Amino acid sequence: MKKSHLFRVIVTVGIVLSIVYSLVGSAQTPVSRVQLSTNPPIEKILPFEAEAAKPQSPVTITLQAVDASGNPLKNSLINLDILTPRSNFWLTTDFPIVEGTKLLQMSANAPDGKLEIQQILPIRGKYQLKVNVSPLVANAFTPYEQILNIDVPENSIKYKYFAVVAAILLSMGLLGGWVIGGQEELRQGEIAPQSVRLLLSALTVVAIFTLLFINISAEVAEAHSGHSSNQEAIIAPSTQQAQGLEIRLDGDKNATVGKLANFAVQVKDTQTGQPIKDVALQVQAIALEHDLTIFTYKGITNQAGQLTWQEQFFDGSLHKIEVAVNPLPGSNQQVTPLKAAQKVEVTGIAPPMYTRIISLFYFTALVGIGMAIGLFIQHRQNPKLRAN
């Protein structure tokens, strides 16, 4: 019995070791993958800043599909989904509606296994890039999927602004606590001491000026939005023809922040009606209010002479989608440069009520902390209060 038991133990240990060895071996076996590179480097990427003093440029995102040996996977079809960072209930971003949504979805032919886009990343946090690579030629390689991450830190200027606001609120609370803590006795007919009344009056004036500032800012933003509509005259037609070539841009003319808008480009021969494949395209999405390019893609049409994609506009203002057709470098195909465009009216959505309530809670808490400190200081300095 002892020999039999020892034999079973040896066999069991051998099976376990073989399984572990196979798992470790398979984990170390080179596999096809997607290489991610950005410009600027990932550690230097900053989120979009409204009304920035310096012109902002989109981030260049390059995805290179390679095989197990590190060689480019040519003639690939790359599907890309960009997901925005998840929402944080207690720490919202500048665009709460954008949190936890899809920023871009596109499918593009990649003759050299490379997909390159330029995209403004509107908020801080961890973006997920879901990449699916499949062969354009059947059975050329095994399709695979990979998830990549881009972690965007908050702009340091936001911390400076917060420090200034926090210092002001704490100072107001400190002053209020110090005044209230040292209040004199009430006179006949007074509801509150004179110092307290003066403090409340000052706070009322500050609140009025704050409301005026918010209203004036809203009016200025609306005026800018109305001014942007004057840009309609410079937008090219959505269909253009020249020398037997036609380019047609179709898509949503109305979009909403937080939701994807659909777009498609069709290039064909006007004489035969047949699609023209492998034509160089350059796609741009431009926010007209600030003449800000938020998305760019340079690539080629597919076998059906098309390019389709979905993108989200994070800013509620007038945008322009522009597509240019150019001859493919090194190609014998005669292509006349053409450009088509269309406007997109983007509807903004006000931040949820809970985000404003949370902000109000933080501001009130800072004032309360300052007031508590003021009361404590006054209590330590006033012997009468300590005696009571």
C-alpha positions in Angstrom: 0.0 0.0 0.0 2.8 2.4 0.8 4.5 1.8 -2.6 1.2 2.4 -4.3 0.6 5.6 -2.4 4.1 6.8 -3.2 3.6 6.0 -6.9 0.4 8.1 -7.0 2.1 11.0 -5.3 4.9 10.9 -7.9 2.5 10.7 -10.8 0.4 13.6 -9.4 3.5 15.8 -8.9 4.7 15.0 -12.4 1.3 16.0 -14.0 1.2 19.3 -12.0 4.8 20.2 -13.0 4.1 19.5 -16.7 1.0 21.7 -16.6 2.9 24.5 -14.9 5.8 24.2 -17.4 3.4 24.3 -20.4 1.7 27.4 -19.0 4.9 29.2 -18.4 6.2 28.2 -21.8 3.1 29.4 -23.6 3.2 32.7 -21.7 6.8 33.3 -22.9 6.1 32.4 -26.5 6.1 35.5 -28.7 2.7 36.4 -30.1 1.3 39.0 -32.5 0.7 42.3 -30.8 0.0 46.0 -31.3 2.7 48.6 -30.5 1.5 51.9 -29.3 3.3 55.2 -29.6 2.2 58.8 -29.1 3.4 62.3 -29.8 3.9 63.9 -27.3 4.9 60.9 -25.2 2.2 59.5 -22.9 3.7 61.0 -19.8 3.4 64.5 -21.3 -0.1 64.3 -22.7 -2.5 66.8 -21.1 -6.3 67.0 -21.4 -8.2 69.6 -23.3 -8.4 73.0 -21.7 -11.2 75.3 -22.6 -10.1 78.9 -23.4 -6.4 77.9 -23.2 -3.9 80.7 -23.7 -1.8 78.6 -26.0 -3.0 76.9 -29.2 -3.7 73.2 -28.5 -2.9 70.3 -30.8 -4.4 66.8 -30.9 -2.3 63.9 -29.7 -0.8 61.7 -32.5 -1.7 58.1 -31.7 0.2 55.4 -33.8 -0.8 51.7 -33.7 1.6 49.3 -35.4 0.4 45.7 -35.8 3.4 43.2 -35.7 3.8 39.5 -35.8 5.6 37.3 -33.2 8.9 38.3 -34.7 8.2 42.0 -34.6 7.6 42.4 -38.3 4.8 44.6 -39.5 1.6 42.7 -40.4 0.9 44.0 -43.9 -2.5 44.1 -45.5 -4.3 44.4 -42.2 -7.8 45.6 -41.2 -7.6 47.5 -37.9 -10.7 48.3 -35.9 -10.2 50.8 -33.2 -12.4 51.9 -30.3 -11.3 54.7 -27.9 -13.2 54.6 -24.6 -13.0 57.6 -22.3 -12.1 57.3 -18.6 -14.8 56.1 -16.2 -16.7 58.6 -14.2 -15.8 59.3 -10.5 -18.8 60.4 -8.5 -16.8 62.5 -6.1 -14.2 63.9 -8.5 -15.8 64.9 -11.9 -13.9 66.3 -14.8 -14.5 69.4 -17.0 -16.8 67.4 -19.2 -18.9 65.0 -17.0 -21.1 63.9 -19.9 -18.1 62.6 -21.8 -17.0 60.3 -18.9 -17.5 56.6 -19.5 -18.4 57.0 -23.2 -16.9 56.0 -26.5 -14.8 58.8 -28.1 -14.1 57.2 -31.5 -14.9 54.0 -33.4 -13.4 53.4 -36.8 -12.3 50.6 -39.2 -9.5 51.2 -41.6 -7.3 49.3 -44.1 -3.6 49.3 -43.1 -1.4 48.1 -46.0 1.7 48.4 -43.8 -0.1 47.3 -40.6 -0.1 50.9 -39.2 -3.0 53.1 -38.1 -2.3 56.7 -37.2 -4.7 59.3 -36.0 -4.7 62.6 -34.2 -7.2 63.0 -31.4 -7.7 65.5 -28.7 -8.3 63.8 -25.4 -10.8 66.0 -23.6 -10.6 64.8 -20.0 -8.1 63.4 -17.5 -8.0 59.7 -16.6 -7.2 56.3 -18.2 -8.4 55.9 -21.8 -8.8 52.4 -23.2 -7.9 51.6 -26.8 -9.6 48.4 -28.0 -7.7 47.2 -31.1 -8.8 44.4 -33.3 -6.5 43.3 -36.1 -7.6 40.9 -38.9 -6.1 40.0 -42.3 -7.4 41.6 -45.6 -6.3 38.4 -47.3 -8.1 35.3 -45.9 -6.0 33.1 -43.6 -2.9 35.4 -43.9 -2.7 35.4 -40.1 -4.8 34.8 -37.1 -7.0 37.7 -36.0 -6.3 39.0 -32.5 -7.5 41.7 -30.1 -5.5 43.8 -27.7 -6.4 46.5 -25.1 -4.0 49.4 -24.7 -4.2 52.2 -22.1 -3.3 55.9 -22.2 -3.2 57.5 -18.8 -3.7 61.3 -19.0 -2.9 63.3 -15.8 -4.8 66.5 -14.8 -3.3 69.8 -16.0 -1.2 71.2 -13.2 -2.8 74.7 -13.8 -6.0 73.2 -12.4 -4.3 72.5 -9.1 -3.1 76.1 -8.9 -6.6 77.4 -9.5 -8.0 75.1 -6.9 -5.3 76.2 -4.4 -6.2 79.9 -4.9 -10.0 79.3 -4.6 -9.4 77.1 -1.5 -7.3 79.8 0.1 -10.0 82.5 -0.6 -12.8 80.3 0.8 -10.8 79.3 3.9 -9.9 83.0 4.5 -13.6 84.0 4.3 -14.5 81.2 6.7 -11.7 82.2 9.0 -12.8 85.8 9.1 -16.4 84.8 9.6 -15.5 82.5 12.5 -13.3 85.1 14.1 -15.9 87.8 13.9 -18.8 85.6 15.1 -16.6 84.1 17.9 -15.8 87.5 19.3 -19.3 89.0 18.9 -20.3 91.6 21.4 -23.5 91.7 23.4 -26.8 92.4 21.6 -28.2 95.8 22.0 -32.0 96.4 22.4 -33.8 95.8 19.2 -30.9 94.1 17.4 -31.3 90.6 15.9 -27.5 90.1 15.6 -24.4 92.1 16.6 -23.2 94.8 14.2 -20.1 92.9 13.2 -22.1 89.8 12.3 -24.5 92.0 10.2 -21.6 93.5 8.4 -20.2 90.0 7.7 -23.5 88.7 6.3 -23.9 91.9 4.1 -20.4 91.3 2.7 -21.2 87.7 1.9 -24.4 88.8 0.2 -22.5 91.2 -2.0 -20.0 88.5 -2.9 -22.8 86.1 -3.9 -24.5 88.8 -6.1 -21.2 89.5 -7.9 -20.7 85.7 -8.4 -24.1 85.3 -9.9 -23.5 88.3 -12.2 -20.2 86.8 -13.3 -21.8 83.5 -14.2 -24.6 85.1 -16.1 -22.2 87.4 -18.0 -20.0 84.4 -18.9 -23.0 82.5 -20.2 -24.0 85.5 -22.4 -20.5 85.7 -23.8 -20.4 82.0 -24.5 -23.7 82.3 -26.3 -22.5 85.2 -28.3 -19.4 83.2 -29.4 -21.6 80.3 -30.4 -23.8 82.6 -32.5 -20.7 84.2 -34.1 -19.4 80.7 -35.2 -22.5 80.2 -37.4 -20.9 82.9 -39.7 -18.4 80.2 -40.7 -21.0 78.4 -42.8 -20.0 80.2 -46.0 -16.5 78.7 -46.0 -17.7 75.1 -45.8 -17.3 73.2 -49.1 -20.2 71.1 -50.5 -20.6 67.5 -49.3 -20.3 66.2 -52.9 -17.6 67.1 -55.3 -16.8 66.0 -58.9 -13.9 66.6 -61.2 -12.4 64.7 -64.2 -14.5 61.6 -63.8 -14.0 61.4 -60.0 -16.7 61.9 -57.3 -16.3 62.2 -53.6 -19.3 62.1 -51.4 -19.4 62.8 -47.6 -22.5 61.5 -45.7 -23.2 61.6 -42.0 -25.1 63.1 -39.2 -25.6 66.9 -39.4 -26.7 67.1 -35.8 -24.9 65.5 -32.9 -25.0 65.5 -29.1 -22.2 65.6 -26.6 -21.7 62.2 -25.1 -23.0 60.3 -28.2 -21.3 59.0 -31.3 -22.0 60.6 -34.7 -21.8 58.5 -37.9 -19.9 59.5 -41.0 -19.0 57.8 -44.3 -17.0 58.8 -47.4 -17.6 57.3 -50.9 -15.2 57.7 -53.8 -16.3 56.4 -57.2 -15.8 56.8 -61.0 -18.6 59.0 -62.4 -18.5 57.3 -65.8 -18.7 53.7 -64.7 -20.2 54.2 -61.2 -17.6 51.8 -59.8 -15.9 52.5 -56.5 -12.3 53.6 -56.5 -10.2 51.7 -53.9 -6.8 52.6 -52.4 -7.3 56.3 -52.7 -5.5 58.5 -50.2 -7.9 60.3 -47.8 -7.4 63.0 -45.2 -10.2 63.4 -42.7 -10.4 66.3 -40.3 -13.0 67.3 -37.6 -12.7 71.0 -36.7 -14.4 73.0 -34.0 -15.1 76.3 -35.8 -15.6 78.5 -32.8 -11.9 78.3 -32.0 -10.7 76.8 -35.3 -9.5 73.8 -33.3 -8.7 70.5 -35.0 -10.0 67.7 -32.7 -9.5 64.7 -35.0 -7.4 63.8 -38.0 -6.9 60.6 -40.0 -4.8 59.9 -43.1 -5.5 56.6 -44.8 -7.0 54.9 -47.8 -10.4 53.8 -49.0 -11.4 50.1 -48.7 -12.4 47.7 -51.5 -15.7 49.4 -51.8 -14.1 52.8 -52.1 -15.3 53.8 -48.7 -14.2 54.9 -45.3 -16.6 54.9 -42.3 -16.1 56.0 -38.8 -18.0 57.3 -35.7 -16.8 60.0 -33.5 -18.0 62.1 -30.5 -17.8 65.8 -30.2 -17.2 66.8 -26.6 -17.8 70.6 -27.2 -21.3 71.8 -27.9 -20.6 74.2 -30.8 -20.5 74.2 -34.6 -18.1 71.7 -36.1 -16.9 70.9 -39.6 -16.0 67.5 -41.1 -13.6 67.9 -44.0 -12.4 65.1 -46.3 -9.7 65.6 -49.0 -8.9 63.0 -51.7 -5.3 63.0 -53.1 -3.3 60.7 -55.4 -1.7 57.8 -53.5 2.1 58.3 -53.5 3.8 55.9 -55.9 0.5 54.9 -57.6 -0.1 55.0 -61.3 -3.8 55.7 -60.7 -4.8 59.2 -61.9 -6.7 60.9 -59.1 -7.7 64.6 -59.1 -7.4 66.3 -55.7 -10.9 67.0 -54.3 -12.3 68.2 -51.0 -15.7 67.8 -49.5 -17.1 69.0 -46.2 -20.2 69.4 -44.1 -21.2 71.2 -40.9 -22.3 69.5 -37.8 -24.4 71.2 -35.2 -23.4 69.8 -31.8 -25.9 70.1 -28.9 -24.2 70.5 -25.5 -25.7 69.0 -22.3 -25.5 70.7 -19.0 -23.6 68.8 -16.2 -25.8 66.6 -14.0 -27.3 68.3 -11.0 -25.3 66.1 -8.6 -22.0 67.4 -9.9 -23.0 71.0 -9.0 -24.3 69.9 -5.6 -20.9 68.1 -4.9 -19.0 71.2 -5.9 -21.2 73.3 -3.7 -20.6 70.9 -0.9 -16.8 71.2 -1.3 -16.9 75.0 -1.3 -19.2 75.0 1.7 -16.9 72.6 3.5 -13.9 74.8 2.9 -15.8 77.8 4.3 -16.9 75.7 7.3 -13.4 74.6 8.0 -12.1 78.1 7.9 -15.0 79.2 10.2 -14.2 76.4 12.7 -10.5 77.6 12.8 -11.6 81.2 13.4 -13.9 80.2 16.2 -11.1 78.1 17.8 -8.7 81.0 17.6 -11.2 83.5 19.1 -12.0 81.0 21.8 -8.3 80.7 22.8 -7.8 84.4 22.8 -11.0 85.5 24.6 -10.9 84.6 28.4 -14.6 85.2 28.8 -15.4 82.6 26.1 -13.1 80.1 27.8 -14.8 80.7 31.1 -18.2 80.1 29.6 
